[in-house]
Amino acid sequence: MTPSMTRNNQKISLSITRMRCASCAGSIEKALLKVAGVEEARVNFATGQATIRGSAARKALEAAVKALGYGVRKKDTQNEGLKPLAPLIRLISAASLTIPVFVISMFGLKFPYSDYVLLGLTTIVVFGAGSEFFIGAFKQLRHLRANMDTLVSMGSATAYIYSTVELATGGKEFYLETAAIIITLVLVGRYLESRARAKTTKAIEKLASLAPPTATCLREGKEVVVQLDELRPAEKVIIRPGDRIPADGTVIEGQTTINESVLTGESMPVEKVPGDQVQAGTINNNGNILFKIDKLGEDTTLAHIIRLVREAQASKAPAERLADKVSGIFVPAVLGIASVTAGVWLGLGHPLAMALSASMAVLLISCPCALGLATPTAITVGIGRAAEMGILIRNAESLEEASKLNTLLFDKTGTITRGEPSVTDFYNTSDMPEDELLSIVASAERPSEHPFARAIVGYATARKALVKTVTGFEAISGEGITASLDGLNVIIGSEQMLRDKGIDTTTFHKEATEIKGGGKTLVYAAMNGSIISIVALQDTPRDKAKSAIEEIKALSIEPVMLTGDHEDTAREIARQVGIQRFKAGLKPADKVAELHREKDEGKKVGMVGDGINDAPVLAAADVSFAIGTGTDVAIETSQITLVKGDIKKAAEAVALSRQTMKIIKQNLFWAFSYNIVAIPVAALGLLNPIIAAACMAFSSILVVLNSLRLRRYKPRSGTGRRASKKRSLKCCELNKSETNIYARR
């Protein structure tokens, strides 16, 4: 449960054991949804995690899971249940007994009581090493359900019972080696699958291990080494070269560079001086610093990221819904097909042994595991890889939707540009001394959080202007501010805002024209209905903005810039970064309307903004990308957070989402086509049950290994550029007339 969650809307994670296939996950989801107070429940078969939202108590949720025959680990870690030690021990035990059974049966070795030796060894394998299958199947039967355990136990039990009856009645046809080998092969598959699935959550393990176990604190003037859980808020911590930062805090002494790549995906170190923020898990490079703790434990940026990634990995993409529906009816359908197969073979006059062999092959070749793993394994690895790259994806649906984008809208200030404008010209249109005028303008702007306001206040304080306290302050989103100072009514904002307030701006048109140019933005200040100052500010594009736009175009996505700034300024910034289409002078509501216009044309539209000021348009987008530095607000509110604030990460996020969806489609194609082809082949008696068991195990492993390829994914500069160059040029030509319409407006 996160600190921001209320009791009635808490999130609880459970680490579930003994899940065998996707139908297990579906059964657990249904049971959890029936618990009073549960609003939403998701179970990820690939990671063994259940995420529940609502007001239900943890004990009630655990009881519902255990009633179905599954377990819940006390320690709520995601990967612990996937460690392959237990499956390995069980596999070694089964294999050591199955090998002599296979050798004796294959070579027809006969010695006193050889048949009974075979029966004894097989009994230990089937009901010893294979007991988990029978226990699981029995627990499912109590609830009138079936899963992978049902198929395996029925296949091996059929071969065992038939052989035992033959032995007791003096028959000669035994399938004891089949019963033993089936169990062993499935255990081989389980072991390899558990190893592969453990790797899917490698990113989470890496993040969780970043916080150091100890920290060196400064207590009463002495250095004291304490455990991480002994740290206290506001405590001072000493960090030396090579140390990991144990908590979020503010540097108060020293200077250094910090490697933040584990959180942001950026390899370049970041310089830190007193007053700068540091985050838990990052590495100090070369200087000694002393910092004061601001956030500890679950409140740190690192903890927020881990929690976000876990929740995202547990979520389900729309592509998974079809697999879920099929998995829900798959096992009962296979049982029905196996029964029909046996009946048809017997009805056609074939011996019971042949009918049972074909029926067992149907049971064993079927692989709901592959179907259940197809989507969640790829999503788990993809979202984990994104986190390593400094891209935080909120849920699986956002990951899938990002792959479909063909239009990406960009805010200008703080997104394409640095968001740190500076004052280039300060024009005094009044009779007041400049220091008095600066004092009025800076005082009115000081309560505002807008980058322009901060630049103006900084300009005034640098010139030692007196900044006073104002009353009646009001920020008008996307336009400007109003305030009262010593009985004077002050209005500061765009030219359009002043016009809307009935203030004449044409008097100073000549002066405004002279100081405007080269992408400068003009801010007008008025007092008691008259203009007193015109301030020119200039912002510059981010270092990687131009290359980021090129990457977006290379993905056959059209970039469009929306801004509340003046048209000339917008045109200049758009020119510098290579954007053909832009719209200027927009209020927040206008941006939302523009986004809906794009969507009405049938486009899949994403929005890149700062996560706070652009909240309305980000909320309306198909996928929202928030520029941030790992802040709580950005992480909690956006669908995709670009931690470092580098818009090039938006292109990387889209490219990764497309690669993830490609892997998912490959997995689903294999899972569906495999069963469509394999089940009829088995029903026709063309498949030995032993081969069927091996194929079943291989199918699941193949799906997981294919998903694990995403762990090696690396963003490539110019991805798809050759393929999309002609298309991008054509797109620009088609929109040339529309570009002129945007520019003229």
N, C-alpha and C positions, 0 to 999 in steps of 0.2 A: 504494500500500500504506500503510495507516494504521499508526501506531506500535504500536497495540494488537494488530495482527494477527500471528500467528505465521507462520513460514515455511510450515507445512503448511496454513494457512488464510488465505492472503493474498488480497487483492483487487487486481486489475489492471484498469485501464481502457485501452481502445484506441480511438483515433479513426479510423474506417474511411472510406475514400473509394470512389467509384464504385458505391455501392449504388443500384439503380434502382427497386426495389419491395420489397414485403413478402417476396416469395419469396427475394430476395437475403439479407435478414436471417435467414430461416429456414435457408437453406443454410449461412450462416456459423455460426449456432448449432450446427448438426449437426456441422460440421467441427471446431469448437472443443471440443465435448463428446467427440470421439474422441481428443483430445490427452491423453497420459498425465498424470495428476495433476489434471485438471480435474474439479471436483465440480459446478460450476454455471456456466452461460454464458447471458447475456442480451444480445441485440442490439436496439437501438432504432433503427428505420429513420428515425424523425422527427428524431432528433438526431445520427445517425451514430456513436453510441457503443456499444461493447461492454464489458460488465462481466463479468469472469471471477473465480470464486472457486476456490481450490485451491492446489496446490503447483507447478504447471507454470511453466516459465521463460517470460519475455516473448518471447524469441527464437523459441521453439517455437510460441507462439501467433501471432506475426506471420507465421511461415512457413506456418502452416495457412491463414491468411487470404489471403496472397499466392498460394498454390497454386491458389486458386479464381478468381484473376484480379482480386481487389480490392486496394486499397492501404491502408497504415497510415501516418498522419502521425507524424512524429517528435515534434513538439510536441503534448503531450497536452491540447489544449484542445477544449472541446466545440463551440464555435460556428464555429471558424475554417473548417472544411470546408464550411460552409453559405453562405459569403459569395458573392454572385452575380456577381463580376467575370468569372470564366472563362466561365460560361454566357452572360453578356451579350456578350462578344467573339465567341463562337461563333455566337450568334444574329444579331448584326449582319452577320457574314460571310455567313451563309446567306440572310438576308433581302435583302441587296443583290444577290444573284444570282437569287433566286427571283422577285423582282418583275418583271424583264424576261422571264423564262420565262413567267410568268403573263400578262403583257400581250400577248406575241407569240402565245401559244396562244389566249387568250380572244378577241382581235380578229382572229385569222386572218391576221396580218401575214405577207406573203411577200416575201422578197428572196433574192438568191443565197446558197445554202447555209444558208438559215434553219433547216432541220430539223437540220443538223449543229451550228449555233450552239446550238440548244435542247439537243441531246444533250450538247454540251461543258459548258454552264453547269450542266445537271442533274447531270452526272457529278461536277463539283466539289462541288455541294451534297450529294449523296447519299454520296459516298465521301470527301469532305473534311470538311465541317462535320458530316456524319452518321457519320463513321468510328467514333466512340465506341460507337454502337449495334452496328455490325458486329463490332467487336473484343470487346465485351462478350458478344454472342451466341455468337461462336466459342469464347470461353473457357468459357462455360457448356456448350456442346455437347461439349467435350472431357471434361467430367465427367457427360455425359448428363443435363444439367439445362437448364431453360428459365426465362427471366425476361422482364421488360418489354422488354429489348433485343431479345429473340427476336421478339416480336410486331411491334415497329416495323421492325426490319430486314427481316423477311419481307414485310411490307406494302409497304414502299418498294422493295425489291429485285424483288418480283413485277411492280410497275408499270414499273420501269426495264427489266428483262429483256424483258418482253413488247413494250415500245415499241422497244427496240433491234432485236429480231428483226423487227418490222414494218418498221422503217426499212431494214434490210438486205435484206429480201425484196420491197421496193417497196410495202408496205402503206400504208394511210392512217390507221389508228386508232392514235393515240399517247396514252400516259398519262404523258408526261414531266413535265408540269406537276403531275400528281398526286404523282409520286414526290418532286419538289422541295418541294411545299407540305406534304406529310406530314412530312418532316424538319423544315421550318421551324416548323410549328405545334407539333410536339412540343418543339422547342427553346424556343419561346415559353412553353409550359407549364412546362418545366424551369426556365426563368429565373424566372418568377413564383412557382413553387413554392419555389425556393431562397431567394427573398427572404422569402416568408411563413414558411418553416420557420426561417429565421434569427431571426425575431422570437419564436419559441417559447421560445428560451433566453435571452431578454432579462433575466430575473430573475437568472440565473447571471452574465451579463456585469456586471450592476449590482453584485452582491455581490463579484465578483472584482476590481472596480475600486475598492473602498472603501479598501483599504490604501494609504496615501500612498507615493510613490516614495522619499522621503527623511525623515529625522528629525533633530532637533536634540538632541545628547547633551551631557551635562556630563562632560567628561574632564579630570582634573587641574585642576579649577577653571575650565576654559575651555569655551565653547560651540563644538561642532564639528558641522557638518552632514554626515551620512553617508548612504550608500545603505541601503535597507531591509535588504538581505542582509548588511550589515556590522554590524548590531546584535548585541550579545552579551547572554547571560542576566545578570540582576541589574544591568544597566547603568541609569543614571539618565537620563531623557529629559525635556526641557523642552517643555511644551505651552502655546501661547498661544491667545488667542481666535481661533476660526475654523479652528484646526488639526485634522486628523484624527489619531486615536490610532493609532500604528503597530504596537502589540503589546498583549497583555494584561498588566496589571500592577497595582500597589498605589500609591495616592496617598501621598506622604510629606511634601509641602509644598503649601500653597495651598488654595484653595477655589473651586469653580466649579459650573456646571451642564453636564451632558453630554446631547446629543441622541442617544438610543439607538434612534431609530425604525427605522433600517436593520436592526437585529437583532431588535427586539421588536415593531415595528409600532405602538408607542405614540408619539404626537406630543409629549406633555408631557416637558420636560427633567427630568433626574434630578440632584439635588444631590449633589456629591461633596466629601468632606472627607478629611483624612489617615486612612488605614486602609481606605478604600473601594476597591473594585475597579473598574477601567476595562477596556474591551474594544477590541480592534483594530477599526478601521473606523468607530467612533463619532466624533462631532464635538464639540469643545469650544466652548461658547457664549461665556462672558463673563469668565472668570478665568484667571490664570496658575497652572499647577500643575507640580509636579515629581513624576514617578512612577518606580517601580523596576520593571523588566521581569521578569515571572514566566514568560511563555510567548511563544515566537516562531514565526513561519512556520506550518508545518503543525500546530503544537500549539495555536494560538489558537482561541478560540470561533468566530471568523469562518471559519477554515479548516475546523473541524468542521462548521459549518452548510453550507458550500459542498459538502463531500464528501458529507454526508447528502443534500442536495437532488439532487446528480448521481446518486447511487446510486438514489434514489427515482424519478427520472425515467427511469432505465434499466430499472426493474422493470416487470413485467407484471401487469395486473389480470386477474381471472377472466374479465371480459367480452372480453378480447383473445384468449382461447384458441380460441373459435369462428372468429374472423377468421384466426388463424394456421393452423388446420386447413384452412379453405377456400383460403387463399392458397397452401398447399403443393401443392394439386392444380389450382389455377385455371388457370395458364398451359398445362400439358399438356392440360387439358380444352378450352381455347379453341383450341389448335392442332388438336385432334380435330374440334371443331365447324366450324372453317374448312375443313378437308379435306372433311368430309361435305357442307358447303354447296356447294363447288366441284363435287364429284361429282354431287350431285343436280341442279344446274343443267345440267351437261353431259348427264346422263342424260335430262333432259327435253327435250333437243334445242336448248337455247339456245346461242348462240355463246360461244366461249372468253372473249371480252372481258367478257361479262355475268357469266359464272361467276367470273372473276378479280376483278371489281369487288365482287361480293357477298362473296367470300372475304376480300378486303382490308378491307372494311368491318367484318367480324366481328373480324379481328385488331386493328384500330385502335380500335374502340369499347370494347373490353374494358379495364377499368381496375383492375388489382390494386393500383395505387398508392393509390387512394382507400380501398380496403379495408384496406391496410396502415397508412395514416395515420390512420384513423378514431379509434382508441383512443390510440396513443402521443402524438399531438400534443396531444390534450385533457389527458392525464395530465401531460405535460411542462409545459404552460402552467399547469394547475391547481396542481401542486405548487410551481412557481415563484412563482405569485401568493400561495400560502399562506405561503411563506417571507418574502415582503415584508410580510405581515400579522403576522409574529411567530409563525407556526404551522409547526412542522417535522414533516412527514409522512414516516414511515420508508420506506414503499413504496406501490406502486400498489394492492396488495390492501387495505391499511389505508384508503386513500382510498375505495375502493369499499364496504368493509364499514361505514365511518362513515355512509354515506348510508342505510343500512338500519336504523339504531338506533331503537328505540322506548322504551328504558329506559336511564337514565343514573344510575349509582350514584356517590355523592360521599363521600369521606372528610371528616371534619369539621375536625380540627385541622390548620392549615396549608394547607387547601384552601378550605373555605368560610369559615373564620375566618383571621385573620392569622397564627396560629401563634406569636404572641408574647404569651403570657399574662403577667399580672402578679399578684403576691401581694396579696390584699386583706385577708386575716386570717391571723394566726399565733397559734394557740391552744396554750398550754403546759399539758399535762395531767400534768406531772411536778413534782418538787420541786426541779429544777435551776434555776439562774439562766438567764434567757433567752439571754444571750450564749453560755453554754456549750452550751445546747440548739441554738441556731442553728449553732454550730460543728460539732456532731455531724451534724445533718441536711444542712448544706451540704457537708461533707466527703464524706459518703456519696454525695451526688448529683453531685459535680463530674465524675466520669468519664463520666457519662451524656450522650448527645446529645439527649435528649428536651427539647422546649420547656419542659415543666413543670420539669425539672431545672435548666435554664438560668435560669428565672425565680426559683427558690428560691435558687440560688447568688448571683444578682445581688442579691436582697433581703438576703441575709446579709452580703455584702461591703459593701453600702451602709451597713450598720450596724456595719461594722468587726469582724465576727466572724472568728475565726481559722479558715481553711480548711486542713485537714490532709490528709495522704496516707493513703489506706485500702488495705487488702489484701483479696484474695478477692472482688473486685467482680464481680457478675454482673447483667446486664440481662436481664430476662424480658420478651420482646416483648409489648407491649400490656397489661402488668400493673404492672411496677415494677422495683425493684432490691434486691439484697442485698449487704452488704459487712461487713467487719470493721474496727473502729477501736479500737486500744489494748485488744484482747482482747474487745471488746464486739460482739455480733452485732446489726447494724442492718438492719431491713427497712422499705422505704418504697414505698408503692404504693396501689392502690385498696382500698376496704373489702373487696371480694370476695377480693382477694389475701391480705389478712391473715387472713380467715376460713379460706381454704384452708390457711394455715400454722398453723391452730389457735389464733389469737389472738382473744380476745373483744373485740368492738367495741361491744357494746350498752351498756357502762358509760357511754360518753360520747355516747349517742344524743341526749340533750337539747342538749348543747353543739353537736353537729354540725348539728342542726336549726336552731339559732339563727343560726349563721354561714352556713348554706347558703341560697341563694335568688338569683333574678335571673340564672340561668345560671351560677352559680359551680360549680366542680369541687373536690371535697375529696380531699386526699392525706393518707393516714395514715402516721405514722412510729412504728415500734416498736423497742424495744431490749431484748434478752434476754427476749422474749416478752411485753412490756408496752407499751401505747401510751404514747408520750411527747409526741406533738404531732399536731395536726390543722391542715393548711394549706389555706386556701381560695384558689383561683386563678380568674381570669376572663379569657376570651378574647373578642374581639369579631369580628363578621363583617367580611370584606373590604368595601371601599367599594362595589364593583360586584357583590357577591354576590347581592343581591336582584334587580337588573336582569338578571343572568346567568340566574338561575332562571326569570324571566319569559320570557326568550328561549328557553330550553330548552322550556318549556311551549308557547310559540308554534309550535315546530317539531313539535308533537304527540308530544313525548318526555316521559315521566314521570320526574321527579327523585326519587331516594330517597337518604336519608342513612344511612350506616353509620358507627358510631363505637364506640370502646372506652370512651367517657366514660359518666358517670352518666346515667340516664334523664331526670332533671329538667333537667340542663344541655342534653342533646340536644334536649329538647322546646322549650326556650327559644330555642336557636339556630335550630331548624327553623321556629319561629313567626316569628322576625325576618326570615328570608329567603324565607318562603312555601313551604316544603316540607311536604306533607301526610303523607308516609310516612317513617318513620325507624325505626332499630333501634339500641338502645344496649347498652352493656356487652359488646361483642363482642371476642373475641380475633381475631388474624389468621386463624386457621383457621375461625372462625365466619363471618368476612366471605366467605371463599372458598365456604363451604357455602351462605351466603345468595345469593351470585351464581349458583351452580349451581341453586339452587331457582328463581330467576327464569328461567334458561335452560331448565329442564325444563318450564316453562309455555309454551314456544315463543316467548319474547321474544328480541329481539336486544339484548344488554346491553353497554353500555360502562361503564368505570370511570374516575373522575377522582381521582387521588391524588398524593402527593408524589414518586413515582418510586423511593423507596428503602424507607421504612418499610412501604409498601403493596405491595411487590413481589409477594407471592403472589397477591393478588386481582387486581392489574393483569395478571399473566401469564395468569390464568384468563379474563379478559374477552374478548369478541369484538373490542373495540377499547379500547386503554388510552390515557388522556390523562394525561401526567405534568406536574404543576406544577413548574416549574423556572425558573432564571434563565440558561439556556444552559450549565449545567454539563456537563462531559464525561459524567458518569454518566447524567444525565437524557437527554441526546441519544443516547447509545449504547444505552440499555436500553428506552426507551419506543417505542410505535408512533407516537404523536403527542405532541410536546412543545410545551407552551404556554410559550414562552420567558419572557415577562414574569411568569408566575405569575398571570395574570388568567383566572379561570374563564369569563369571558364569551367568551374565545377558543374554548372548547369548542363553544359554540353557533355561532360563526362558522365553525369547522372543519366542523361537520356541514352547515351551510347551503352552504358552498363545495363540499363533496363531492357534495351533491345536485345542485348546478348543473353540476358537472363530469360527473356520470353522465348528466344530461339531454343535455348536448352530445354525449357519446359515443353515446348511443342515437340521436340525430339523425344523427350521422355514419354509424353502422352502417346505419341505415334507408336513408339515401341511397345508400351504397355497394352494398348488396345489391339494392335496388329498381332502381337505375340499370342494373346489369348484367342483372338478370332481364328488364327491359323492352327494353333497347337491343340485346342480342345477337340475339334473335329478329327484331327489326325489320331489323337489318343482314343477317341470313341470308336474309330474304325479298326482298332487293334494293331495299329502300325507302330506303337511306341511301347517299349518295355518300361514297367513302372520305375525301375532304377534310373533309367535315362530321364524319365519324366521328372523325378525328384531333383536330379542334377540340373536340369533346365530351369526348373522353378527357382532354385537357389541362385543360379547364374543371372536370371532376369532381374531380380532385385538388386544384385550387386552392380549390374551394368548401369541401371538407372542412377544409383548413388554416385558411381564413379564418373558418369557423364556430368552430373551436377557439380562435382568437385573441381571440374575444369575451371569454374568461375573463380576459384581461389587464386588462380594464376593470371587472372585478367588484368591487363594494364592498359590505361588510356593511351591511345596513339594519336599524336598530333596529325591533324588532317584526315581523320577517320572518314572514309567514304568520299574523299574530295574528288577523286577522279570520276567516280561513278555519278556524282551529283553535280559536277561543275556545269555541264550543259543545262541541266534542269534548273539550277540556281539562276543562270544567266537568263534563261527563258522566263523564269518567274519575275525577274527584275524588269524584263521588257514588257511583259504583260501588265505590270503594275506601274509602268512609267507615267501614264496619264493620271492614275490614281494618286501617285506620289505628288504630282503637281497640285492636285486638288488639296491634299493635306498641307502642302507648303503654303499655298495661297491663303488658307483659312486663318 
